[in-house]
Amino acid sequence: MNIRIVALGLAFAATAGFAQDFNKPAKRPAAERAALLEGLQRGKQITVGREQYQHLPEVFAAERNGDQTQQYALDAVGAGTAQVLETKGRLVLYRGSAGKSAMVARVGASNVYPTVVNVRTGTLGVLTGTLVVKPKRLSDAASIASQYGLDTVKEFAHIGTVFYSAKANADIADLAAALQADSRVENAYPEIIEHVRRPK
């Protein structure tokens, strides 16, 4: 009887030891991610409220449609052999050749989005090409769009906010900075997909 208890005790101790060893490698991905983030080129800074972001010139996001695989999405934008860093819902973030601008590009029938990193948290985010602007007077919305070459997506009069989309080849970081400095604008920032809710 005592031998069985001792044997069971040793078995539990061994299992706990294996579990600890098994869980140790779980820390490696965090260290590898930190090293990866450190090694990425940093571009222009973008301010959204109190958060600071930096453009990542060599990281892009391709969008999967429907039931497409990650590989299909990468192949569609000519990045078939690229290193996948992570996914955010339908967006596949990958490392490619460094670009100069934070602009949404069209490759065939697919969009390729620029990415940023949250300086505080290290979380990667995707710039969608949408700019959220709160003009001091909504009557200036059309002239703001005209001056910066923006398309008006939707105007919400009840909250005094306009959603604009940047045109092709427009640098979103530059647009955001220019809008934030515009005396007609109370607040402006680019839309950034940083977290995606997963269905339960």
C-alpha positions as CSV (number, residue, x, y, z in Angstrom):
1,M,0.0,0.0,0.0
2,N,2.8,2.4,1.0
3,I,4.7,1.5,-2.1
4,R,1.8,2.3,-4.3
5,I,1.4,5.8,-2.6
6,V,5.1,6.5,-3.1
7,A,4.9,5.3,-6.7
8,L,1.9,7.5,-7.4
9,G,3.7,10.4,-5.7
10,L,6.8,9.9,-7.9
11,A,4.6,9.7,-11.0
12,F,2.9,13.0,-10.2
13,A,6.2,14.6,-9.4
14,A,7.6,13.3,-12.7
15,T,4.5,14.6,-14.6
16,A,4.9,18.0,-13.0
17,G,8.5,18.1,-14.0
18,F,7.7,17.2,-17.6
19,A,5.0,19.8,-17.6
20,Q,7.5,22.5,-16.4
21,D,10.0,21.4,-19.1
22,F,7.2,21.4,-21.7
23,N,6.1,24.9,-20.8
24,K,9.6,26.4,-20.8
25,P,9.7,26.7,-24.6
26,A,6.5,28.7,-24.5
27,K,8.7,31.7,-23.4
28,R,10.9,31.3,-26.5
29,P,8.3,32.7,-29.0
30,A,8.0,35.9,-26.9
31,A,11.8,36.3,-27.0
32,E,11.9,35.5,-30.7
33,R,9.1,38.0,-31.3
34,A,11.0,40.7,-29.4
35,A,14.1,40.0,-31.4
36,L,12.1,40.1,-34.6
37,L,10.5,43.5,-33.7
38,E,13.9,44.9,-32.8
39,G,15.3,43.8,-36.2
40,L,12.5,45.5,-38.2
41,Q,13.1,48.8,-39.9
42,R,11.2,51.7,-38.4
43,G,9.7,54.5,-40.5
44,K,7.6,57.5,-39.8
45,Q,5.9,58.1,-36.5
46,I,2.1,58.3,-36.2
47,T,0.1,59.6,-33.3
48,V,-3.3,58.3,-32.4
49,G,-4.6,59.8,-29.2
50,R,-2.0,59.0,-26.6
51,E,-0.6,56.1,-28.5
52,Q,2.5,56.3,-30.7
53,Y,3.0,54.1,-33.7
54,Q,5.8,53.7,-36.2
55,H,5.5,52.6,-39.8
56,L,7.2,49.3,-40.6
57,P,8.4,49.7,-44.2
58,E,9.2,46.0,-44.7
59,V,6.0,44.6,-43.2
60,F,2.8,44.4,-45.2
61,A,-0.7,42.9,-44.9
62,A,-2.5,40.9,-47.6
63,E,-6.2,40.3,-47.3
64,R,-7.7,36.8,-47.6
65,N,-11.1,36.7,-49.2
66,G,-13.7,34.0,-48.2
67,D,-12.0,30.7,-47.7
68,Q,-8.7,31.5,-49.2
69,T,-5.6,30.2,-47.5
70,Q,-2.7,32.4,-46.2
71,Q,-0.6,31.1,-49.0
72,Y,-3.2,32.0,-51.7
73,A,-3.4,35.5,-50.3
74,L,0.4,35.8,-50.4
75,D,0.6,34.3,-53.9
76,A,-2.1,36.8,-55.1
77,V,0.2,39.8,-54.2
78,G,3.4,38.2,-55.4
79,A,4.7,37.4,-51.9
80,G,4.5,33.7,-52.0
81,T,7.7,32.9,-50.2
82,A,7.5,35.7,-47.7
83,Q,7.8,35.1,-44.0
84,V,4.4,35.3,-42.3
85,L,4.6,37.2,-39.0
86,E,1.0,36.8,-37.8
87,T,-2.6,37.0,-38.9
88,K,-5.3,39.4,-37.8
89,G,-8.6,38.0,-38.9
90,R,-8.5,38.0,-42.7
91,L,-5.3,40.0,-42.8
92,V,-2.0,38.1,-43.3
93,L,1.0,40.1,-42.1
94,Y,4.3,39.3,-43.8
95,R,7.8,40.5,-44.2
96,G,8.8,41.7,-47.6
97,S,11.1,44.2,-49.4
98,A,11.2,47.5,-47.7
99,G,8.9,50.2,-49.2
100,K,9.3,53.9,-48.7
101,S,5.7,55.0,-48.1
102,A,2.9,54.0,-45.8
103,M,0.4,53.6,-48.6
104,V,-2.2,51.0,-49.6
105,A,-1.2,49.4,-52.9
106,R,-3.3,47.5,-55.4
107,V,-1.7,44.3,-56.7
108,G,-3.9,42.5,-59.2
109,A,-7.3,42.1,-57.5
110,S,-5.9,42.4,-54.0
111,N,-5.0,45.3,-51.7
112,V,-1.6,45.3,-49.8
113,Y,-1.8,47.4,-46.6
114,P,1.0,49.1,-44.8
115,T,1.7,48.2,-41.2
116,V,2.8,49.9,-37.9
117,V,4.0,48.8,-34.5
118,N,2.6,50.2,-31.3
119,V,5.7,51.7,-29.6
120,R,4.3,51.1,-26.1
121,T,3.0,47.5,-26.5
122,G,4.9,46.1,-29.5
123,T,1.6,45.1,-31.1
124,L,1.5,45.1,-34.9
125,G,-1.3,47.1,-36.6
126,V,-2.6,47.5,-40.1
127,L,-3.2,50.9,-41.7
128,T,-6.5,50.5,-43.7
129,G,-6.2,53.7,-45.7
130,T,-9.1,55.2,-43.8
131,L,-8.7,58.5,-42.0
132,V,-11.0,59.6,-39.2
133,V,-11.3,63.3,-39.0
134,K,-13.3,65.6,-36.7
135,P,-13.3,69.0,-38.3
136,K,-14.0,72.1,-36.1
137,R,-16.9,72.8,-38.6
138,L,-18.5,70.1,-40.7
139,S,-18.9,72.7,-43.5
140,D,-15.1,72.4,-44.0
141,A,-15.3,68.7,-44.7
142,A,-15.5,69.0,-48.5
143,S,-12.6,71.5,-48.7
144,I,-10.5,69.3,-46.5
145,A,-11.2,66.4,-48.8
146,S,-10.3,68.4,-51.8
147,Q,-7.1,69.9,-50.4
148,Y,-5.7,66.5,-49.4
149,G,-7.0,64.4,-52.2
150,L,-9.3,62.3,-50.0
151,D,-12.5,60.6,-50.9
152,T,-15.4,61.0,-48.4
153,V,-16.6,57.6,-47.2
154,K,-19.2,58.6,-44.6
155,E,-20.1,61.8,-42.7
156,F,-21.6,61.5,-39.3
157,A,-23.1,64.9,-38.5
158,H,-24.4,63.8,-35.1
159,I,-20.8,63.3,-33.8
160,G,-19.1,65.8,-36.2
161,T,-16.8,63.2,-37.7
162,V,-15.9,62.3,-41.3
163,F,-14.4,59.1,-42.6
164,Y,-12.1,59.7,-45.6
165,S,-10.2,57.2,-47.7
166,A,-6.8,57.9,-49.0
167,K,-6.3,57.7,-52.7
168,A,-3.8,55.3,-54.3
169,N,-0.2,56.2,-53.8
170,A,-1.0,58.5,-50.8
171,D,1.2,58.2,-47.8
172,I,-1.1,57.7,-44.9
173,A,1.4,58.8,-42.3
174,D,2.0,62.1,-44.1
175,L,-1.8,62.6,-44.5
176,A,-2.4,62.0,-40.8
177,A,0.3,64.4,-39.8
178,A,-0.9,67.1,-42.2
179,L,-4.5,66.7,-41.0
180,Q,-3.5,66.9,-37.4
181,A,-1.6,70.2,-38.1
182,D,-4.6,71.7,-40.1
183,S,-6.2,74.6,-38.2
184,R,-9.6,73.5,-39.4
185,V,-9.3,70.1,-37.8
186,E,-10.0,69.3,-34.1
187,N,-8.8,65.7,-34.3
188,A,-7.5,63.3,-37.0
189,Y,-6.0,59.9,-37.0
190,P,-5.6,56.9,-39.4
191,E,-7.7,53.8,-38.8
192,I,-5.4,51.1,-37.4
193,I,-6.5,47.4,-37.0
194,E,-4.5,46.3,-34.0
195,H,-6.8,43.7,-32.5
196,V,-9.4,41.5,-34.1
197,R,-12.2,39.9,-32.2
198,R,-12.6,36.2,-32.7
199,P,-16.1,34.7,-32.9
200,K,-16.9,32.6,-29.8
